[in-house]
Amino acid sequence: MKSIRAQLLAGLLFGTVLCTSAAAFLVYRMADHEADEQSDLRLRQVAWALPLWLGDEVKVPKEADSDDAVLVQVWNGPSRQIYLSEPSQALPRQPTQGYRTIAAQGERWRVYAEQRSNYFVQIAQPISTRQRVAAHMALRIVPPLLLLLPALAAIIWVVVGKATEPLERMAQAVRGRSPSALQPLEVSGLPLELLPIVTSLNGLLLRIDSAMSAQRNFVADAAHELRSPLTALKLQLQLAERSTDEAQRAASFRKLHERLERSIHLVQQLLTLARHEQTRSPPVSLSVDLMTMARQVVADHSIYAESKAIDLGMVVATHTLVVRAHAEGLQVMLNNLVDNALRYTQLGGQVDVLVGVESGKPYLKVVDNGPGVPELERGRIFDRFYRPDGNAVWGCGLGMSIVKNVVDSHGAEIELTNNPCGTGLVVTVRLPFAALA
């Protein structure tokens, strides 16, 4: 596991070493330039300091420091050399006066030449001597900078440690919480760098708290709703066991089967609702033919419709209508809408499933001529376990809640309106995506 403090220490020290190296190079270049200027001036000063006449009896004093030594040459006339301070390092006479850089004796030289009366004076110094002087000047500055690195590392370690203390405090605040303590973290006094992290974490805690509250409510509601049918099943079973008459026993078992079917339906609806509430992430989109799906739903409910003598049909605008959506979710939604319509429509009624396109957007409609839903109660019909008052038809109050979950997960719209042909309800689901070609 990588430590932020160690990474910062390594990165800052590496940057410091790079900056020190760059500074040393710049100091060397400046020292080299300064040494060139000083050495050029010294060559001219030596030339000016020589007497007008030189002979073998005149000796230029040798410098104790080799870095200060120069080569002195004097000519009397065009080609007669009358003085040479170091015979082993003789250089050719330069054709012009002033400064020049030449290559001779296997190295580079800096030469100053000057004509004085009948004498031509030439003073020279190796370039390597100048570079050595510049390097010595730079090296006298770099070691103190390098000696500061350990002190700088200690300072960085302490400063970074102080700067990361809010991270440790935040970790302790989270570590010390129980699973049920999901209140937001305190954001006052936090550094600006930590504020986005804590804000995002607080948002996550709120979403988790909301999800856990919904789960607790769902479990409580489910337990409450299951208690009644299970109790009724037990009572009906006891009645069947105590029955002495064969006809009474048969009626009791018939009632027992009905209650068992209702319990199975309730459990299936609970499982469907739980699955859709837990998968709040955007559904995986696939190509779905709404016409084919609607025909399948109508076919699946045809036997139930015939048992109630309900005319279950389908009205379509075209043979195919393909969209990208969550196929299972849309089918569950349409199944619940058709099931509700058939369940609450009276014997001999009519239920139609409509599929089409309006303004480039596909829609699904379920139209019935049943009792409908009062406008004042339409706002609550999507609540779990809610059933309008005065309704004698058995139900668990979860179908429309499942429909709403599917609609919300697709970003669609659902609308409840009265049947324009008379009594009944029209449920319209408008999908937000365009139909595929």
Secondary structure as UniProt FT lines:
FT   HELIX           4..49
FT   TURN            56..57
FT   HELIX           66..68
FT   STRAND          71..76
FT   STRAND          81..84
FT   HELIX           87..89
FT   STRAND          98..104
FT   TURN            105..106
FT   STRAND          107..116
FT   TURN            117..118
FT   STRAND          119..126
FT   HELIX           127..139
FT   TURN            140..141
FT   HELIX           142..163
FT   HELIX           165..175
FT   TURN            179..180
FT   TURN            188..189
FT   TURN            192..194
FT   HELIX           195..242
FT   HELIX           246..278
FT   STRAND          286..289
FT   HELIX           290..300
FT   HELIX           302..307
FT   TURN            308..309
FT   STRAND          311..316
FT   STRAND          322..325
FT   HELIX           327..344
FT   TURN            347..348
FT   STRAND          350..358
FT   TURN            359..360
FT   STRAND          361..368
FT   HELIX           375..377
FT   TURN            378..382
FT   TURN            384..385
FT   TURN            389..390
FT   HELIX           399..410
FT   STRAND          413..418
FT   TURN            420..421
FT   STRAND          425..430
//
